[in-house]
Amino acid sequence: MKRKKIKILVTGGLGFIGSYLTKFLLKKKNYSVTIIDNLSTGSLKNLSKKDIKSKDITIITKDINNLPILEKLVKNHEIIIHLAASVGVKKIVYDSLNSIINNISSTEKILKYCSKHKKKIMFASTSEVYGKINSGKKTLKETSDVMYGSSDKLRWSYAVGKFFDEFYIKAYQEKKKLKAITLRFFNIVGKGQIANYGMVLPNFSNNAKKNKTLLVHGNGNQTRNFTCVKEAVKAIYLLMNTKKAWNETFNIGSEVQISINNLAKKVIKITSSKSKIKKIPYKDVYNKNFEDMYKRTPDISKLKKFINYTPNKTIDKIIRETVN
Ligand SMILES: NC(=O)c1ccc[n+]([C@@H]2O[C@H](COP(=O)([O-])OP(=O)(O)OC[C@H]3O[C@@H](n4cnc5c(N)ncnc54)[C@H](O)[C@@H]3O)[C@@H](O)[C@H]2O)c1
């Protein structure tokens, strides 16, 4: 007898992470995927023609915040993976109002319907929720304290918005027994990520391929932990299928940190580029009160414990895959 497919609703499924996740689930054969995406930063081009034609996919190119059938869609699926959001430092700083409204109200709606119809939700949070607390040798645990800058630094609105969404989830869990997993992603990168909104690796690789100058913001000593999108997707999948993981929060990221200066050097080397590196002050990039975090390194012992999996692709390999 044919097994019934598990129905997954992926919001933001035409975006960077969402499209990798959709392709992954379609390959598994026992899932059918419905995507809701307003094409603001996503694109149909992120999926192959074969994927788009698959009988296991439905694509709805509409905005979550203006979709009368949203409740019905949630009701008709088993698991909702909520990735849709306004993303990218530049978008957040220059289009704060729309970003704040989008990142809070879309989650609010989805949570309400998930709770009402007893559907499970996986929510895409971010390492930004930790704010600027990370220093020294310390790594960030899911239970770590957070610290943000003042509210005239609009970049923090993204972190605070996502953190507020996390609180919303906790409250729903407590009051309404909602089943949820919160995923805190740390700099997910890979082929197909767009550069327009301040994503550093696609920016560097696009410019290196054209032998253009790579602009390093600030002194370049700030470090990040770049994580391969395919490994992040595998972690989402494993968590989704781990009973104990429901109602938990997880850091999803690589344990290896690299400074932005070294990232620029590696991209130039790997692309055999003639590009030069130039440092520019944050105020010249964002033209506003801006502050960055010096470091953001996850403690992923919880992830390892629950799914026995570690994202560990080397940064060289990730760069090679991204630039090709
Ligand atoms: N990429 C990363 O490094 C990273 C890091 C931390 C957190 N995240 C989170 O992961 C999620 C996915 O990020 P991504 O990198 O794939 O970004 P992305 O911009 O590629 O994907 C977001 C998708 O959501 C869609 N979207 C946005 N608002 C929508 C709305 N109101 N209705 C319908 N569709 C909407 C966009 O068109 C896009 O396809 C986001 O929630 C983001 O905050 C990503």
The ligand as a MOL file (V3000), in Angstrom:
LIG
                    3D

  0  0  0     0  0            999 V3000
M  V30 BEGIN CTAB
M  V30 COUNTS 44 48 0 0 0
M  V30 BEGIN ATOM
M  V30 1 N 20.5820 33.1060 5.9530 0
M  V30 2 C 21.0050 33.2850 7.1910 0
M  V30 3 O 22.1990 33.3600 7.4590 0
M  V30 4 C 20.0240 33.3950 8.3410 0
M  V30 5 C 20.5620 33.5990 9.6130 0
M  V30 6 C 19.7050 33.6960 10.6790 0
M  V30 7 C 18.3340 33.5850 10.4910 0
M  V30 8 N 17.8290 33.3910 9.2470 0 CHG=1
M  V30 9 C 16.3560 33.3050 9.1100 0
M  V30 10 O 16.0400 32.2210 8.2370 0
M  V30 11 C 14.9040 32.5610 7.4590 0
M  V30 12 C 15.2200 32.3710 5.9840 0
M  V30 13 O 16.2850 33.2450 5.6320 0
M  V30 14 P 16.9570 33.2580 4.1870 0
M  V30 15 O 18.4010 33.5090 4.3500 0
M  V30 16 O 16.5030 32.0850 3.4210 0 CHG=-1
M  V30 17 O 16.3420 34.6020 3.6090 0
M  V30 18 P 15.5450 34.8710 2.2530 0
M  V30 19 O 15.3160 36.3480 2.1940 0
M  V30 20 O 16.2370 34.2370 1.1240 0
M  V30 21 O 14.1860 34.1020 2.5300 0
M  V30 22 C 13.0330 34.7000 3.0860 0
M  V30 23 C 11.8830 34.3830 2.1430 0
M  V30 24 O 10.6640 34.8400 2.7220 0
M  V30 25 C 9.8990 35.4910 1.7160 0
M  V30 26 N 9.0200 36.4090 2.4600 0
M  V30 27 C 9.3860 37.4450 3.2640 0
M  V30 28 N 8.2960 38.0130 3.8280 0
M  V30 29 C 7.2220 37.3220 3.3680 0
M  V30 30 C 5.8070 37.4390 3.5800 0
M  V30 31 N 5.2970 38.3800 4.3610 0
M  V30 32 N 4.9920 36.5800 2.9340 0
M  V30 33 C 5.5060 35.6140 2.1260 0
M  V30 34 N 6.8120 35.4580 1.8930 0
M  V30 35 C 7.6700 36.3010 2.5100 0
M  V30 36 C 10.9070 36.1460 0.8010 0
M  V30 37 O 10.4480 36.4090 -0.4880 0
M  V30 38 C 12.0110 35.0760 0.7840 0
M  V30 39 O 11.7870 34.1330 -0.2230 0
M  V30 40 C 14.5080 33.9810 7.8580 0
M  V30 41 O 13.4680 33.9230 8.8010 0
M  V30 42 C 15.7650 34.5420 8.4990 0
M  V30 43 O 15.4550 35.5170 9.4710 0
M  V30 44 C 18.6470 33.2980 8.1630 0
M  V30 END ATOM
M  V30 BEGIN BOND
M  V30 1 1 1 2
M  V30 2 2 2 3
M  V30 3 1 2 4
M  V30 4 1 4 5
M  V30 5 2 4 44
M  V30 6 2 5 6
M  V30 7 1 6 7
M  V30 8 2 7 8
M  V30 9 1 8 9
M  V30 10 1 8 44
M  V30 11 1 9 10
M  V30 12 1 9 42
M  V30 13 1 10 11
M  V30 14 1 11 12
M  V30 15 1 11 40
M  V30 16 1 12 13
M  V30 17 1 13 14
M  V30 18 2 14 15
M  V30 19 1 14 16
M  V30 20 1 14 17
M  V30 21 1 17 18
M  V30 22 2 18 19
M  V30 23 1 18 20
M  V30 24 1 18 21
M  V30 25 1 21 22
M  V30 26 1 22 23
M  V30 27 1 23 24
M  V30 28 1 23 38
M  V30 29 1 24 25
M  V30 30 1 25 26
M  V30 31 1 25 36
M  V30 32 1 26 27
M  V30 33 1 26 35
M  V30 34 2 27 28
M  V30 35 1 28 29
M  V30 36 1 29 30
M  V30 37 2 29 35
M  V30 38 1 30 31
M  V30 39 2 30 32
M  V30 40 1 32 33
M  V30 41 2 33 34
M  V30 42 1 34 35
M  V30 43 1 36 37
M  V30 44 1 36 38
M  V30 45 1 38 39
M  V30 46 1 40 41
M  V30 47 1 40 42
M  V30 48 1 42 43
M  V30 END BOND
M  V30 END CTAB
M  END
